[in-house]
Amino acid sequence: MSEPSRNPEALLRRLEWTVIRRLDGLLQGNYRTLFRGFGLDLADLREYQYHDDVRYIDWNVTARLQTPYVREYYEDREVTAWFLVDLSASMDFGARAELKRGVAREFVAVLSRLLTRHGNRVGALLYGNQIDAVIPAGGGRRHVLRILDRMGKRGDQSASVATDLEAFLKGAIQYIPRRSLVFVVSDFISAPGWERALSQLVQRHEVLAVRVFDPLELQLPDLGLIVMADAETGEQVFVDTHDAGFRRRFEHAARRREESLLAALRAASVDTLELSTEDDLLDAILRFSALRRQRSRRSGGVAGSSRTGRGGEISMA
């Protein structure tokens, strides 16, 4: 299985021609919806409406008037975005042409370049089995190349150590001092307990989850007798995929995990982009932009999920 070029300059140049320039034209007015700023100056107060974000309720005014009111702010023009990128061992999986790690790298390349082209700043925290690198927020093409170069290097991926997204997200809270737009890019294959840390991150920042997956993780084809290995622990087991009963049990377990994962993301009020290794990145980001636009029209406060596989539909929670 191939991996995207390790040369960050070549990777970014290819994406600038095939994806970024087209997105610049296609997003146009939607750019503000996808990458809106964070205001600090109070613009107005209005009555709370269904789907408003409860974080903006003005409790003093609410107590005086006995009616919920929310604060509205003037938007800052500059956005500071952070990419929290899971590069643990399970991200090195891909059944066909692309690895999950490569998809994550291309996504970061496209979004960070779109942001910096419009004068915004981006930073990154990279995780192997610990936070391997912290790249402070900066602007410009050279800064994006620095992030991509670091993503192309292997960090700590010690065998028999399960990914701990909880520790990663808690660490991010310490490293990101001011309110920012935060992309959590991961397959979310992790030891349990990360949900609470994600909710804590959401209380301080606007968080967007980018869940990277491979279709083979959801449904097994009939491949006969194969060796399956746990990328996180190194454990191996022989399985007979010719057994229809085994394939059904595998699919059932995968479906339950899917439901649990998406429920956790919804509970944290996080918009979710589900990005397959078989997806077209341009199409995926446009679908996500449509999801964000729908959410904005409904006054925010409700998490959504955009499944971007071929033929997939945008669904709102």
N, C-alpha and C positions, 0 to 999 in steps of 0.2 A: 504494500500500500504506500502510495506516495504521500509526501507532505509538501506544503507550499514552500517555495524557495526560502532558504534561510537568509538570503540576501535581502535586508529590509528595503533597500533602495529599489531593487527590481520588483519586489512585491508591491510597494506603494505606487510605483510607476504604472504597473499593470492595473491596479485597482483604480487609479486616477483616470485611466482611459476607459475602463470597462464599466465602472460603477459610479464613482464620485461625480464626474462631470454630468452624467445623466441625472443623478439624484439632485444636483444643484438646480437643474432646470425643472425637474418634475415636482420637487417639494415646493419651491417658490413660497407662496403664502403659508404653507403648512410648516415651514421651518420654525416659526415662532411657537406653534403648538407643540412641536416635538422637543424643542430645546428652549423652553421659556425661562426667563430669568427669575430671580428671587428678590422681591422688593423689601425694603426696610421702612419706607415712609408710608404712613397711613393715608389712604386715599378716601375711604368712605366706610360707613357702617350700614348694614342692611339686615333685614330679618333673615333668619336661618331658613334655608330651603332643603327639601329632601335631596340627599346625595352630596350636600356641602361637606367639606372636610371639617370634622369636629375640632381639629387643632386650631382653627381660626375663630372659634367662638370667643366673643368678648364676654367673660363671665361677670365683670362688674356691671356692664350695661344690661346684661341678661337679668341679673339680680334686681336691678332698679326697676326695669320695665316689666318684669315677669314674663318676658317673651325672649326666646333665643335670638341673639344677634351675632353676626359674624363680621370680622374685619376684612377689608379689601385693601391691598397695597399697590402702590406704584411699582412697576417692574424695573429692576435694574437691567441695563442693556447687556452687561457682561455675564456670561455663565461660566462657572468653574465646574468642570466635570471630572469625576474620578472613575477609573475602571478598576474594579476589584476582580482580578482574573484568577480563577482556579486552574492551575497547571499541574495538578496531581496526576498520579499514574493512570487513573481511569480516563483521563482526557486524551490519552494516547491510543484510544480505540477508534477504529473505523473499518467497516466491513468492505468498503469498495474503494473509491478513488481518494477519499478525503478522511483525515483524522479529525476528531472533535477539537483537538488542540489547534489544528490549522484553521478550522472554521472560526474559533474564538479569535485567533490572531487577525484574520481578515475582517471580522466584525469590528474589532478595536481599531484597525487601520482606517476603515471607512468612516466610522463615527468620529474618531478623534480628528481626522483630517477635515471632515465637514465642519466641526466645531471651530478648529483653529483657523480655517479659511475665513470665518466670519468674526475673527478677533477675540475668540474665547480661549480659555486656558484649560488644559487637561493634565491630569496626573494619573498614576497607576500604582496599585499594590499587587504584587505577584506572589502567589502561594504555591509551594510544592507540598511539603508536609509541615511547613511553617511559613511565615512571611519572609520570603527570600529577597525581595527587593521593594523599596519604596522610592518611586520616582516623583519628585515634587511637581506640582502643577506648573506648566509653562505653555508657551505658545509657539506657533510656527512649525514649518515642515521638518526642520532638523530635530525638534523636540519629539515629534511623532516618530521619526526614524529611531530615535534613542529608545523609545518605548518598545517598538517592534523588534529592535535588536536584542533587547533584554528578554523579551518574550520567546525569542528563538533559542535561548540558552536553557539547558536543563538545570533546574534547581535541585533541592533536596527531595528525592523520591525514594527514600529508604523502604525496602520491602517490609511487609508485615506491619505497616503502620497505616491505620485507617485515616482517611481525610477527616479533619476536624474543622468544618466550616464555622462552628460556633466560635472557636478561638480566632479564626480569621476575621470574622465580622466584628467581634469585640475589639480586636486589634485595630481595625479600620476606624472604629469610633474614636480611638485615641489619636490616630494619625491625621484625621480630617477635621480641622478646628472650626471652620465656618460652614454655614449651610451651603450645600452643593447638590448638583445632579450626580447621582451615583448609579453606575451600572454594575450589577453583580453578575459576572459571566462565569457560569459553572454548569456542570451536569447534575449538581446537587446530589451526587452519590457521596454520602458522608455519614459519620457517626451521628446519632440523633442529638437533638437539643439546639440546633441552629435556629429554629423558628423564633425563639425568644430574642436571640441576639439580632435577628433581622428586624423584628418589631422595634427594638431599641434604636436601630439605625434609622428606621423610618420616622421616628419621632423627631429626629434632628435634620434629616435630609429628604430630598425627593429621590426615591429609590426605584430603579427599573431592573427587573430580573430578566436575564437572558439565559434561558435554559437550553444548553446544547445537548443533543442526543443523536444516536444512530438508530435507524429503524430496526436493526437486528437486536437491539436491546428490548424491543417491544414485542417482536414476533419472530420465532425461529422457523426457518424453512427446513425441509427434509434434506439433511446433509449426510445422513447415516451416522456412523459412530465417530464422534469427534471429542477432542479434549477442550474443556472449558476452563479458563483460568481467571481467578479473581485478581484484577489488576492492582487492587489495593493491598491485598495480603500475600499474593503469590500462590495461593492454594489452587490446586488443579484437581479436576474430576472428569472421568470418562462418562459421556452421556450418549444415548442412542436417540438421535433426533428423528429416526425413522418411526419411532413410537409415537403415534398420534396422541395418546393419552399424556405423554410427557410434554409434548408441544402445547396441548391445551392447558396443562397445569402451569407451564412457563408463562403463557399468555395471560392467564388469570392472575398470577402473582405480579406480572408487570403492570396489568391494568389497575390492580389495587394500589400499587406504589404510585402510579400516575395520579390516581384520584386523591391519595393522601398528600402528595407533593403540591398539586394545584390547590387543594383546600388550604394548605398551610400558607401559600403565597397569597391567596385571596384574603385569608384571615389577617394578614399583615398589611392589607390594602396596597399591594404592590402590583403594578402593571407588569405583565409577563409576556415576553417574546420567546416562543418555542422555536428553536432554530435547528433544523435537521442537517446532517452531513450531506444530504441530497438536495438541499434547498438552493434556489437561486438567491443570492444575497440581496440583489436589487429588489426583487419581488418581496422578500421578507421585510425589508425596511419600509417599503411603501405600504405594506399591510399594517405594519406596526404604526406608521404615521396615521393611517386611517383609524386605527383603534384609539390612538391618543386624541384625535380630533373628535371622535364620538364621545369619549370620556369628557373632554372639555365642554362640549355642548350640554352635557348632562350635569354640569357644575362641579365635577370632580368628586373625590371621596369614595369612588367605587373602583375596586381593582378589576382589571380585565385580563384576558388571556388571548393571545393571537397565535394560533397554531398555523405554521407557515409551510407545512408540507404540501406537496403537489395536490392540487384540488382541495386543499383545506379551506376552512371558513373562519372568519373572525368571530369569536364568541365572547359575549360580555357576561361577567358574573353578576 
